[in-house]
């Protein structure tokens, strides 16, 4: 299943890379304020679904652009959770920070994950119980034990309320850490926590397709993922803190007022 997901991600990357050479020709639609979809997102998601459904015709799908498939119900054991371009705004502007995210949920538990950065040709993979990898090399979260020494990632959703809350959190975390970066791709930021490029990540208002693959990578690389309260129901609530164990606890203590 993981190999099939890798094949699907690479197929989508072909669509995305071809379009990236001429971003001015991309058809862009605004779903809501500062939330965009392109014809490339839709084509990439369709390419992913075609590969996966050919291999597993009975599996269900939850895609950012196509929504839940008709066979998505409690009786279906497998559901693929797909974000064809996480970081669409970056992609539209030619800013090289976006990725393809594919995760497999088995009876609600994420068991396989692929995040592919087509710009850097970085392939992150994880299987439940078998570890996380970057380009086939085992990865681990950082051994950092103090948020004061951490470089963190974050982001915010659309709308003035989300921006206001983001700025309040940014003020706290920026003062308590060595720095906070907002790069525009939650899935890629989570993957970067898993491989130690970032020491932690926090964001509110995410969707399952933003979180699913990256969360498995972090737990398989020795980190912790939870809500702002520290609880584990983050996938559908959408509020996420992810870090190495000691830094996670300190981030929860700082961000709990926003839970």
C-alpha positions in Angstrom: 0.0 0.0 0.0 2.8 2.4 0.8 4.5 1.7 -2.6 1.2 2.4 -4.3 0.9 5.7 -2.5 4.4 6.6 -3.5 3.5 5.8 -7.1 0.4 8.0 -6.8 2.4 10.9 -5.4 4.9 10.7 -8.2 2.2 10.7 -10.7 0.7 13.8 -9.2 4.1 15.4 -9.1 4.4 15.0 -12.9 1.2 17.0 -13.3 2.4 19.7 -10.8 5.9 20.0 -12.2 4.6 20.4 -15.7 2.3 23.2 -14.6 5.0 24.9 -12.5 6.9 25.9 -15.6 4.2 28.4 -16.6 2.3 29.5 -13.5 0.6 32.4 -15.4 -1.5 29.9 -17.3 -2.9 28.2 -14.2 -6.6 28.6 -13.7 -7.2 29.9 -10.1 -10.5 29.9 -8.2 -11.0 31.5 -4.8 -13.0 29.1 -2.5 -13.1 31.7 0.3 -11.0 34.6 1.3 -7.3 33.7 0.7 -8.2 30.1 0.1 -7.6 29.1 -3.5 -7.9 26.0 -5.7 -6.3 25.6 -9.1 -7.0 23.3 -12.1 -3.7 21.7 -11.2 -4.9 20.8 -7.7 -7.9 19.1 -9.3 -5.8 17.3 -11.9 -3.2 16.1 -9.4 -5.9 14.8 -7.0 -7.6 12.9 -9.9 -4.2 11.4 -10.8 -3.7 10.2 -7.3 -7.2 8.7 -7.0 -6.8 7.0 -10.4 -3.6 5.2 -9.2 -5.1 4.2 -5.8 -8.5 3.2 -7.0 -7.0 1.0 -9.8 -5.0 -0.9 -7.1 -7.8 -0.8 -4.5 -11.2 -0.4 -6.1 -13.1 -0.9 -2.8 -11.2 1.7 -0.8 -12.8 5.1 0.1 -11.3 8.5 -0.4 -11.3 11.9 1.3 -9.7 14.5 -0.9 -9.4 18.2 -0.3 -10.9 19.0 -3.7 -13.3 16.1 -4.3 -14.5 15.6 -0.7 -15.5 12.2 0.6 -16.2 9.4 -1.9 -19.7 7.8 -2.0 -18.4 4.7 -0.3 -17.0 6.6 2.7 -18.9 5.1 5.6 -18.2 3.3 8.9 -18.3 -0.1 7.2 -15.4 0.7 4.8 -12.2 -0.4 6.5 -9.8 1.7 4.3 -9.9 5.4 3.5 -7.2 7.4 1.7 -6.8 11.0 2.8 -5.4 13.2 0.1 -4.1 16.8 -0.3 -2.9 17.1 -3.9 -1.0 20.4 -3.3 -0.6 21.5 0.3 0.6 25.0 -0.1 -1.5 26.1 -3.1 -1.0 29.8 -2.4 2.8 29.2 -2.6 2.4 27.2 -5.8 0.4 29.9 -7.5 3.1 32.5 -6.7 6.0 30.2 -7.7 7.2 30.1 -4.1 8.9 26.6 -3.8 7.3 25.4 -0.6 4.5 22.9 -1.3 3.9 19.2 -1.3 1.7 16.2 -2.0 0.2 14.5 1.1 -1.3 11.0 1.1 -2.3 9.0 4.1 -4.2 5.7 4.6 -6.6 5.3 7.5 -7.6 1.8 8.5 -10.7 1.8 10.7 -9.9 5.4 11.6 -6.2 4.8 12.4 -3.5 6.3 10.1 -1.3 3.4 9.0 0.6 4.6 5.9 1.8 8.1 5.0 3.6 9.7 2.1 4.6 13.4 1.8 6.4 14.3 -1.4 8.1 17.6 -2.0 8.4 17.8 -5.8 10.6 20.9 -5.7 13.4 19.3 -3.7 12.6 15.7 -4.7 12.2 14.8 -1.0 10.1 11.7 -0.3 8.9 11.3 3.3 7.3 8.0 4.1 6.0 6.2 7.2 4.2 3.0 8.1 2.7 2.5 11.5 5.1 0.6 13.7 7.9 0.6 11.2 9.4 4.1 11.5 9.6 7.2 9.3 12.0 7.8 6.5 13.3 10.6 4.2 14.6 9.4 0.9 14.8 5.9 2.4 16.9 7.0 5.4 15.5 6.7 8.9 14.5 10.0 10.5 14.0 11.2 14.1 12.7 14.3 15.7 15.3 16.5 17.4 16.6 15.7 20.9 16.0 19.2 22.0 14.5 19.5 25.5 13.8 23.2 25.8 11.4 25.3 23.8 13.7 28.3 24.5 16.2 26.7 22.1 13.7 25.7 19.5 12.9 26.9 16.0 9.2 26.4 15.4 6.8 26.3 12.4 3.3 27.7 12.3 0.6 29.0 10.0 -3.0 30.4 10.1 -6.3 30.0 8.4 -8.3 32.5 6.4 -10.2 35.4 7.9 -9.5 38.2 10.4 -10.4 36.1 13.5 -7.8 33.4 12.5 -5.2 36.1 11.9 -5.8 37.8 15.2 -5.4 34.6 17.1 -2.3 33.7 15.1 -0.7 37.0 16.0 -1.4 36.5 19.7 0.1 33.0 19.6 3.0 34.3 17.5 3.9 36.9 20.1 4.0 34.3 22.9 5.9 31.6 20.9 8.2 34.1 19.2 9.3 35.5 22.6 9.8 32.0 24.2 11.6 30.3 21.3 14.6 31.1 19.1 12.3 31.8 16.2 9.0 31.0 14.4 8.6 30.4 10.7 5.4 30.5 8.7 6.2 28.8 5.3 2.6 28.1 4.1 2.5 24.2 4.0 1.3 22.5 7.1 2.0 19.0 5.8 5.6 19.9 4.8 6.2 21.6 8.1 5.0 18.5 10.0 7.4 16.4 7.8 10.2 18.8 8.7 9.5 18.3 12.4 9.7 14.5 11.8 13.2 14.9 10.3 14.5 17.5 12.7 14.6 20.5 10.4 12.0 22.1 12.8 11.8 21.5 16.5 8.1 21.9 16.8 4.9 23.0 15.0 1.6 24.5 16.0 -1.5 25.6 14.1 -5.2 25.9 14.5 -8.0 25.3 11.9 -6.4 22.6 9.8 -8.2 19.9 7.9 -7.6 16.1 8.1 -5.7 16.1 4.7 -3.3 18.7 6.1 -2.5 16.7 9.2 -2.9 12.9 8.6 0.3 12.0 6.8 2.6 14.3 8.8 1.2 13.2 12.1 2.1 9.6 11.5 5.6 10.6 10.4 6.1 12.5 13.7 4.9 9.7 15.9 7.0 7.2 14.0 10.1 9.4 14.4 9.7 9.6 18.1 7.6 12.8 18.5 4.2 13.6 19.9 1.2 15.1 18.2 -1.8 16.5 20.1 -4.4 19.2 20.4 -3.6 22.5 22.1 -5.0 20.9 25.3 -2.6 18.0 24.8 -5.3 15.5 24.0 -5.2 13.2 20.9 -8.3 14.1 19.0 -6.5 16.5 16.6 -7.2 14.9 13.2 -10.8 16.2 12.9 -10.6 19.1 15.4 -7.8 20.5 13.4 -5.8 22.2 16.2 -2.3 20.7 16.3 0.9 20.9 18.3 3.7 18.6 17.2 7.2 18.3 18.6 9.8 16.1 20.5 8.3 14.9 23.8 9.8 17.5 26.2 9.3 20.4 23.8 5.7 19.2 23.2 4.8 19.5 26.9 6.2 23.0 27.1 4.4 24.1 23.9 1.1 22.7 25.3 1.6 24.7 28.5 2.2 27.9 26.6 -0.7 27.4 24.1 -3.3 25.8 26.3 -5.2 29.2 26.7 -6.0 29.0 23.0 -7.4 25.5 23.2 
